[in-house]
Amino acid sequence: MGRRGGRYEMAAGARAPGERRGGSDAICNFVICNDSSLRSQPIIFNPDFFVEKLRHEKPEVFTELVVSNITRLIDLPGAELAQLMGEEDPKLPGGNSIASGFLRSLMSLKRKEKGVVFGSPLTEEGIAQVSQLIEYLHKHLRAEGLFRVPGNSIRQQILKDALNSGTDIDLDSGEFHSNDVATLLKMFLGELPEPLLTHKHFHAHLKIADLTLFDEKGNKTSTPDKERQIEALQLLFLILPAPNRSLLKLLLDLLYQTAKKQDKNKMSAHNLALMFAPHILWPRNVTANDLQENITKLNNGVTFMIKHSQKLFKAPAYIRECARLHYLGSRAHASKDDLDLLTSPSSKELQPLKSQKRSRLDPCHQEETQQRTEDALKELFRHVHNMPDSAKKKKLIRQFNKHPTALTPGADVRTPPAQRRTRSRSFSGLIKLQKCGSPARVSQAKLKFLEGRKEDSCRRVRARLLSKESSSL
């Protein structure tokens, strides 16, 4: 359970106390909020709660889980797999490697000490500065040639210096043009020490671009397998460094929204990919000749990311389930709620809710029901004894004496001394017996009344018990 601003969130699959299960994929939020100003705000629920928890608390287990599924989708030789896992330095096109950029990284660290954003390794602080550019561009998506038409170099330098110094910028003042901001965003990405998708992931992206469908005979076709590509990208994005993943999500969402306005800005998803692929995917210090036949593949890969960006930052369902079971299934003393969560509703062992209620009434609840029924009959017997002396009272007592002694009170019940009392119309009206022509038929009517009275009392007691049992469940 996480807390933000006085709000609490319950993890995926968890249930509030007393809540009934409606299915294996049912999720709920249980919010405790002491701040009245926050209660009207929308509840933010993270379905990847356990995924993020596993990533931060047990990164090695998390990485092994994700990478094992990546290798199920794409074929990574030993060297490329070791590079993806960070066990070896990536071997990049043109003979470049991470080691060749050591001096550049050293200079970047020195500039970072002065608060420089551009050219420094990606940090959350840098993302906070650059996010101002992204927010501004979301308001100007209709500008024709956005990201293609260059801005004014002087205004761009002013804006760059302001971002590096950490000062607040009023982009809506009219001092800057949307093309200035768009060009500066590309400049920021291009000056990162490594591409946004990192050098380690370069070969994996090439393999994802090669995922195609198979024909009926099991032969590969030229048709891309979109479902597997989306799944592989979801997994690959899960093991990106947190700052890279955060900025990538902001960027792809911006490009997705830009492509939706291509009738105004003339920038399709493919056009945008041509602008951004060199900044977010191409290895640093390489040329087009180094990439050769891979350029088209890389550009098409970025185009695919833009078009499907709204699906790529969700963990696959099986990763969510594995992360959830890692925590709920590893408890030494699992609670009943945890066991319910781990039980599939489609299991044949589960019974309908009504049958569960009935089974829980047996046998101990049946004994309690019988006891309450006897108590109700004894109360009725006392009521008759408290009636004024009359012929009707004597007849009713004789009828009671015909029942087993277990259903009548003991000798401690005494008839009070005779006294005049006002009759109870409701009771006397209920027990009033009409003459049926013969004493035998009158006795039968009396007995029928008493038996009906007993059955009504039992039904009322059972109804109260079932109501209480339902509310407790």
C-alpha positions as CSV (number, residue, x, y, z in Angstrom):
1,M,0.0,0.0,0.0
2,G,1.4,3.3,-1.0
3,R,0.8,6.8,0.3
4,R,0.8,10.1,-1.6
5,G,-0.5,13.3,-0.2
6,G,-2.5,11.7,2.6
7,R,-4.1,9.2,0.2
8,Y,-3.6,5.4,0.5
9,E,-3.9,3.0,-2.3
10,M,-4.5,-0.8,-2.1
11,A,-2.5,-3.0,-4.4
12,A,-3.9,-4.9,-7.3
13,G,-5.7,-8.0,-6.2
14,A,-6.1,-6.9,-2.6
15,R,-9.5,-6.4,-1.1
16,A,-11.0,-4.2,1.5
17,P,-12.2,-6.0,4.7
18,G,-15.6,-7.6,4.2
19,E,-15.6,-7.2,0.4
20,R,-16.7,-10.2,-1.6
21,R,-14.8,-11.6,-4.5
22,G,-16.3,-11.2,-7.9
23,G,-13.6,-12.8,-10.1
24,S,-9.9,-13.5,-10.3
25,D,-9.3,-10.3,-12.2
26,A,-11.5,-8.1,-9.9
27,I,-9.6,-5.3,-8.4
28,C,-10.6,-2.6,-5.9
29,N,-9.3,0.4,-4.2
30,F,-9.5,0.9,-0.4
31,V,-8.8,4.5,0.4
32,I,-8.2,6.0,3.9
33,C,-8.1,9.8,3.6
34,N,-7.9,12.1,6.6
35,D,-7.6,15.2,4.5
36,S,-11.0,16.4,3.5
37,S,-9.5,18.5,0.7
38,L,-8.3,15.3,-1.0
39,R,-11.4,13.3,-0.8
40,S,-12.9,14.9,-3.9
41,Q,-9.8,14.1,-6.0
42,P,-9.8,11.1,-8.3
43,I,-8.2,8.0,-7.0
44,I,-5.0,6.9,-8.7
45,F,-4.8,3.1,-8.9
46,N,-1.7,1.4,-10.2
47,P,-2.4,-2.0,-11.6
48,D,1.4,-2.6,-11.8
49,F,1.8,-2.1,-8.0
50,F,3.4,-5.5,-7.4
51,V,5.5,-5.2,-10.5
52,E,7.0,-1.9,-9.3
53,K,7.4,-3.3,-5.8
54,L,9.4,-6.2,-7.1
55,R,11.5,-4.0,-9.3
56,H,12.6,-1.8,-6.4
57,E,12.9,-4.4,-3.6
58,K,14.4,-7.3,-5.6
59,P,15.9,-6.0,-8.8
60,E,17.8,-9.2,-9.6
61,V,14.7,-11.4,-9.3
62,F,12.7,-8.8,-11.4
63,T,15.4,-8.7,-14.1
64,E,15.6,-12.4,-14.4
65,L,11.8,-12.7,-14.7
66,V,11.6,-10.1,-17.4
67,V,14.7,-11.2,-19.4
68,S,13.6,-14.9,-19.3
69,N,10.4,-13.9,-21.1
70,I,12.3,-11.6,-23.6
71,T,14.4,-14.5,-24.6
72,R,11.2,-16.5,-25.2
73,L,10.2,-14.0,-27.8
74,I,13.4,-13.1,-29.5
75,D,16.6,-15.1,-30.1
76,L,19.5,-13.4,-28.3
77,P,22.9,-15.1,-28.6
78,G,25.1,-15.4,-25.5
79,A,27.1,-12.2,-26.1
80,E,23.9,-10.1,-26.9
81,L,22.2,-11.5,-23.9
82,A,25.1,-10.7,-21.6
83,Q,25.1,-7.1,-23.0
84,L,21.4,-6.8,-22.3
85,M,21.9,-8.0,-18.7
86,G,24.8,-5.5,-18.3
87,E,27.4,-8.3,-17.9
88,E,29.4,-7.1,-20.9
89,D,30.0,-3.8,-22.6
90,P,27.7,-3.5,-25.7
91,K,29.4,-4.1,-29.0
92,L,28.1,-1.4,-31.3
93,P,28.2,-0.8,-35.0
94,G,31.4,0.8,-36.3
95,G,33.6,-0.7,-33.5
96,N,32.3,1.7,-30.9
97,S,31.9,0.7,-27.3
98,I,31.0,2.2,-24.0
99,A,34.7,2.4,-23.0
100,S,35.4,4.8,-26.0
101,G,33.1,7.3,-24.5
102,F,34.9,7.4,-21.1
103,L,36.3,10.9,-21.5
104,R,33.0,12.3,-22.7
105,S,31.2,10.8,-19.7
106,L,33.9,12.3,-17.4
107,M,33.3,15.8,-18.9
108,S,29.6,15.3,-18.5
109,L,29.9,14.5,-14.8
110,K,32.0,17.7,-14.3
111,R,29.4,19.8,-16.0
112,K,26.6,18.2,-14.0
113,E,28.2,19.6,-10.8
114,K,27.5,23.0,-12.2
115,G,23.8,22.2,-12.6
116,V,24.0,21.6,-16.4
117,V,21.1,19.7,-17.9
118,F,22.1,19.4,-21.5
119,G,24.9,16.8,-22.1
120,S,24.6,15.3,-18.6
121,P,23.4,11.8,-17.8
122,L,19.7,11.6,-17.5
123,T,18.3,12.4,-14.1
124,E,14.9,13.1,-12.6
125,E,15.9,16.7,-12.1
126,G,16.7,17.0,-15.8
127,I,13.4,15.4,-16.8
128,A,11.6,18.0,-14.6
129,Q,13.2,20.7,-16.6
130,V,12.6,19.2,-20.0
131,S,9.0,18.3,-19.2
132,Q,8.3,22.0,-19.4
133,L,9.1,21.8,-23.1
134,I,6.9,18.8,-23.6
135,E,3.9,20.4,-21.8
136,Y,4.3,23.5,-24.0
137,L,4.4,21.5,-27.2
138,H,1.2,19.6,-26.2
139,K,-0.6,23.0,-26.6
140,H,0.9,23.7,-30.1
141,L,0.4,20.3,-31.9
142,R,-1.2,22.0,-34.9
143,A,2.0,24.0,-35.9
144,E,2.9,22.9,-39.5
145,G,6.2,21.1,-39.8
146,L,6.5,20.7,-36.0
147,F,9.9,19.0,-35.2
148,R,10.9,19.4,-38.9
149,V,11.2,23.1,-39.3
150,P,14.1,24.5,-37.2
151,G,13.7,27.3,-34.8
152,N,15.7,30.5,-34.2
153,S,19.2,29.7,-32.9
154,I,19.4,32.8,-30.7
155,R,16.1,32.1,-28.9
156,Q,17.1,28.5,-28.6
157,Q,20.3,29.4,-26.8
158,I,18.5,31.7,-24.4
159,L,16.1,28.9,-23.6
160,K,18.9,26.4,-23.2
161,D,20.8,28.6,-20.8
162,A,17.6,29.1,-18.7
163,L,17.0,25.4,-18.5
164,N,20.6,24.7,-17.5
165,S,20.5,27.3,-14.8
166,G,17.3,25.8,-13.4
167,T,15.3,29.1,-13.6
168,D,11.6,29.1,-14.1
169,I,10.6,29.8,-17.7
170,D,7.3,31.3,-18.9
171,L,7.0,29.6,-22.3
172,D,3.5,31.0,-22.8
173,S,4.8,34.6,-22.7
174,G,5.1,34.6,-26.5
175,E,8.9,35.1,-26.4
176,F,9.5,31.7,-27.9
177,H,8.1,29.9,-30.9
178,S,6.9,26.3,-30.9
179,N,9.6,25.4,-33.5
180,D,12.2,26.8,-31.0
181,V,11.0,24.5,-28.3
182,A,10.6,21.5,-30.6
183,T,14.2,21.8,-31.9
184,L,15.6,22.3,-28.4
185,L,13.9,19.1,-27.2
186,K,15.6,17.1,-30.0
187,M,18.9,18.8,-29.1
188,F,18.5,17.7,-25.5
189,L,18.0,14.1,-26.6
190,G,20.9,14.2,-29.0
191,E,23.3,15.5,-26.3
192,L,22.6,12.7,-23.9
193,P,25.7,10.5,-23.2
194,E,23.8,7.5,-24.7
195,P,20.5,7.1,-26.5
196,L,17.3,7.2,-24.6
197,L,16.7,3.5,-25.2
198,T,20.3,2.8,-24.1
199,H,23.2,1.0,-25.8
200,K,22.5,-2.3,-24.0
201,H,19.1,-2.6,-25.7
202,F,20.2,-1.8,-29.2
203,H,20.5,-5.4,-30.5
204,A,17.2,-6.4,-28.8
205,H,15.4,-3.7,-30.7
206,L,16.9,-5.0,-34.0
207,K,15.6,-8.5,-33.1
208,I,12.1,-7.2,-32.2
209,A,11.9,-5.5,-35.7
210,D,12.4,-9.0,-37.2
211,L,9.4,-10.6,-35.4
212,T,7.0,-11.7,-38.2
213,L,4.1,-14.0,-38.5
214,F,4.3,-17.7,-39.6
215,D,2.2,-19.3,-42.3
216,E,0.3,-22.6,-42.0
217,K,3.4,-24.6,-42.8
218,G,5.4,-22.9,-40.1
219,N,7.5,-20.7,-42.4
220,K,8.2,-17.0,-41.6
221,T,6.4,-14.4,-43.6
222,S,7.1,-10.8,-44.3
223,T,4.1,-9.7,-42.2
224,P,5.1,-8.2,-38.8
225,D,3.8,-10.0,-35.8
226,K,2.4,-6.9,-34.0
227,E,1.2,-8.8,-30.9
228,R,4.6,-10.3,-30.2
229,Q,6.4,-7.0,-31.0
230,I,4.2,-5.1,-28.5
231,E,4.8,-7.8,-25.8
232,A,8.5,-7.7,-26.4
233,L,8.6,-3.9,-26.2
234,Q,6.6,-4.0,-23.0
235,L,9.1,-6.3,-21.4
236,L,12.1,-4.4,-22.7
237,F,10.8,-1.1,-21.4
238,L,10.3,-2.7,-17.9
239,I,14.1,-3.1,-17.5
240,L,15.0,0.4,-18.7
241,P,16.5,2.7,-16.1
242,A,13.7,4.6,-14.3
243,P,14.6,8.1,-15.6
244,N,14.9,6.7,-19.2
245,R,11.5,5.0,-18.9
246,S,9.8,8.1,-17.5
247,L,11.1,10.4,-20.2
248,L,10.4,7.9,-23.0
249,K,6.8,7.7,-21.9
250,L,6.4,11.5,-21.9
251,L,8.1,11.7,-25.3
252,L,6.2,8.9,-27.1
253,D,2.9,10.2,-25.8
254,L,3.8,13.6,-27.2
255,L,4.7,12.1,-30.6
256,Y,1.5,10.0,-30.6
257,Q,-0.6,13.1,-30.0
258,T,1.4,14.9,-32.7
259,A,0.7,12.2,-35.3
260,K,-3.0,12.3,-34.5
261,K,-3.0,15.9,-35.7
262,Q,-1.1,15.2,-38.9
263,D,-3.8,16.7,-41.0
264,K,-2.8,20.0,-39.5
265,N,0.9,19.7,-38.8
266,K,1.8,17.4,-41.8
267,M,3.8,15.1,-39.5
268,S,2.9,11.4,-39.6
269,A,4.2,8.8,-37.3
270,H,6.8,7.8,-39.9
271,N,8.0,11.4,-40.4
272,L,8.4,11.8,-36.6
273,A,10.3,8.6,-36.4
274,L,12.8,9.9,-39.0
275,M,13.3,12.9,-36.8
276,F,13.8,11.1,-33.5
277,A,15.3,7.6,-34.3
278,P,18.8,9.0,-34.4
279,H,18.3,10.6,-31.0
280,I,16.6,7.9,-29.0
281,L,17.8,4.6,-30.7
282,W,20.9,5.1,-32.8
283,P,24.2,4.4,-30.9
284,R,26.3,7.5,-30.3
285,N,29.1,8.4,-32.6
286,V,27.9,6.2,-35.5
287,T,27.1,7.3,-39.0
288,A,24.5,6.1,-41.5
289,N,27.2,4.0,-43.2
290,D,27.8,2.1,-39.9
291,L,24.2,1.2,-39.7
292,Q,23.7,0.4,-43.4
293,E,20.8,-2.0,-43.9
294,N,19.6,-1.5,-40.3
295,I,18.5,2.2,-40.8
296,T,15.1,1.2,-42.3
297,K,14.6,-1.4,-39.6
298,L,15.4,1.1,-36.8
299,N,13.2,3.8,-38.3
300,N,10.3,1.4,-38.7
301,G,10.8,0.3,-35.1
302,V,10.4,3.9,-33.8
303,T,7.3,4.4,-36.0
304,F,5.8,1.3,-34.4
305,M,6.6,2.6,-30.9
306,I,4.8,5.9,-31.7
307,K,1.7,4.2,-33.1
308,H,1.4,1.8,-30.2
309,S,2.7,4.0,-27.4
310,Q,-0.5,3.7,-25.4
311,K,0.0,0.0,-24.9
312,L,3.8,-0.2,-24.3
313,F,4.1,1.0,-20.7
314,K,1.8,-1.7,-19.2
315,A,3.3,-4.8,-17.8
316,P,2.1,-8.0,-19.5
317,A,-0.6,-9.8,-17.5
318,Y,1.6,-12.8,-16.7
319,I,4.3,-10.5,-15.3
320,R,1.7,-8.8,-13.0
321,E,0.5,-12.2,-11.9
322,C,4.1,-13.5,-11.2
323,A,4.9,-10.4,-9.2
324,R,1.7,-10.7,-7.2
325,L,2.2,-14.3,-6.4
326,H,5.8,-13.6,-5.4
327,Y,4.5,-11.6,-2.5
328,L,1.1,-13.2,-1.7
329,G,2.4,-16.8,-2.2
330,S,5.5,-16.4,-0.2
331,R,3.9,-15.6,3.2
332,A,4.5,-18.3,5.8
333,H,1.1,-17.7,7.3
334,A,-1.2,-16.8,4.5
335,S,-4.5,-15.2,5.5
336,K,-7.9,-16.4,4.2
337,D,-8.1,-13.3,1.9
338,D,-4.7,-14.3,0.4
339,L,-5.9,-17.9,-0.2
340,D,-9.1,-16.6,-1.8
341,L,-7.0,-14.4,-4.1
342,L,-5.0,-17.3,-5.2
343,T,-8.1,-19.5,-5.9
344,S,-9.6,-19.3,-9.4
345,P,-13.3,-18.7,-9.4
346,S,-13.7,-21.2,-12.3
347,S,-12.5,-24.0,-10.0
348,K,-15.0,-26.8,-9.7
349,E,-14.4,-26.8,-5.9
350,L,-16.0,-23.5,-5.4
351,Q,-19.7,-23.5,-4.5
352,P,-22.3,-20.8,-5.1
353,L,-22.6,-18.2,-2.4
354,K,-26.0,-19.5,-1.3
355,S,-24.7,-23.0,-0.7
356,Q,-21.8,-21.6,1.2
357,K,-24.2,-19.8,3.5
358,R,-26.2,-22.9,4.1
359,S,-23.2,-25.1,4.7
360,R,-21.9,-22.6,7.3
361,L,-25.3,-22.9,9.2
362,D,-24.7,-26.6,9.7
363,P,-24.5,-28.1,12.2
364,C,-23.7,-25.7,15.0
365,H,-26.0,-23.0,13.6
366,Q,-28.9,-25.4,13.4
367,E,-28.5,-26.2,17.1
368,E,-28.6,-22.5,17.8
369,T,-31.7,-22.0,15.7
370,Q,-33.5,-24.9,17.6
371,Q,-32.6,-23.2,20.9
372,R,-34.0,-19.9,19.8
373,T,-37.2,-21.6,18.6
374,E,-37.7,-23.2,22.0
375,D,-37.1,-19.9,23.7
376,A,-39.8,-18.2,21.5
377,L,-42.3,-20.9,22.4
378,K,-41.6,-20.5,26.1
379,E,-42.2,-16.8,25.8
380,L,-45.5,-17.5,24.1
381,F,-46.4,-19.9,27.0
382,R,-45.6,-17.2,29.6
383,H,-47.8,-14.7,27.7
384,V,-50.7,-17.1,27.9
385,H,-50.1,-17.6,31.6
386,N,-50.2,-13.8,32.1
387,M,-53.6,-13.5,30.5
388,P,-56.6,-12.9,32.8
389,D,-58.3,-16.0,34.0
390,S,-60.9,-17.1,31.5
391,A,-62.2,-20.2,29.8
392,K,-60.0,-19.4,26.7
393,K,-56.9,-19.2,28.9
394,K,-57.6,-22.6,30.4
395,K,-58.2,-24.2,27.0
396,L,-55.0,-22.7,25.6
397,I,-53.0,-24.0,28.6
398,R,-54.4,-27.5,28.0
399,Q,-53.3,-27.3,24.4
400,F,-49.8,-26.3,25.5
401,N,-49.7,-29.2,27.9
402,K,-50.2,-31.6,25.0
403,H,-46.7,-30.6,23.6
404,P,-43.4,-32.2,24.7
405,T,-42.2,-30.9,28.0
406,A,-39.0,-29.7,26.3
407,L,-40.9,-27.0,24.5
408,T,-42.6,-25.7,27.7
409,P,-41.2,-23.8,30.6
410,G,-40.4,-25.6,33.8
411,A,-42.1,-25.5,37.1
412,D,-40.6,-22.1,37.9
413,V,-43.3,-20.4,35.8
414,R,-46.1,-19.5,38.0
415,T,-49.5,-18.2,37.2
416,P,-49.9,-14.7,38.7
417,P,-52.8,-14.0,41.0
418,A,-56.1,-13.3,39.3
419,Q,-56.6,-9.6,38.5
420,R,-58.6,-7.6,36.1
421,R,-56.5,-6.5,33.1
422,T,-57.3,-4.9,29.8
423,R,-57.4,-7.6,27.1
424,S,-54.9,-7.4,24.3
425,R,-57.0,-7.1,21.2
426,S,-54.2,-8.1,18.9
427,F,-53.5,-11.4,20.7
428,S,-57.1,-12.2,21.6
429,G,-58.0,-11.4,18.0
430,L,-55.4,-13.9,16.7
431,I,-56.4,-16.7,19.1
432,K,-60.1,-16.1,18.9
433,L,-61.7,-19.4,17.9
434,Q,-65.0,-19.5,16.1
435,K,-67.4,-22.2,17.0
436,C,-67.3,-25.0,14.4
437,G,-70.4,-26.9,15.4
438,S,-68.8,-29.6,17.6
439,P,-66.3,-29.8,20.5
440,A,-64.0,-32.1,18.5
441,R,-63.8,-29.6,15.6
442,V,-63.1,-26.8,18.1
443,S,-60.2,-28.7,19.6
444,Q,-58.8,-29.4,16.2
445,A,-59.0,-25.7,15.3
446,K,-57.2,-24.8,18.5
447,L,-54.4,-27.3,17.8
448,K,-54.1,-26.1,14.2
449,F,-53.8,-22.5,15.5
450,L,-51.0,-23.4,18.0
451,E,-49.1,-25.5,15.4
452,G,-49.3,-22.6,12.9
453,R,-48.2,-20.2,15.6
454,K,-45.1,-22.4,16.3
455,E,-44.2,-22.7,12.6
456,D,-44.5,-18.9,12.1
457,S,-42.2,-18.4,15.1
458,C,-39.7,-20.8,13.7
459,R,-39.7,-19.1,10.3
460,R,-39.2,-15.7,11.8
461,V,-36.2,-17.0,13.9
462,R,-34.7,-18.7,10.8
463,A,-35.1,-15.5,8.8
464,R,-33.4,-13.4,11.4
465,L,-30.5,-15.9,11.7
466,L,-30.0,-16.0,7.9
467,S,-30.1,-12.2,7.7
468,K,-27.4,-12.0,10.4
469,E,-25.3,-14.7,8.7
470,S,-25.5,-12.9,5.3
471,S,-24.5,-9.6,6.8
472,S,-21.5,-11.2,8.6
473,L,-20.4,-12.8,5.4
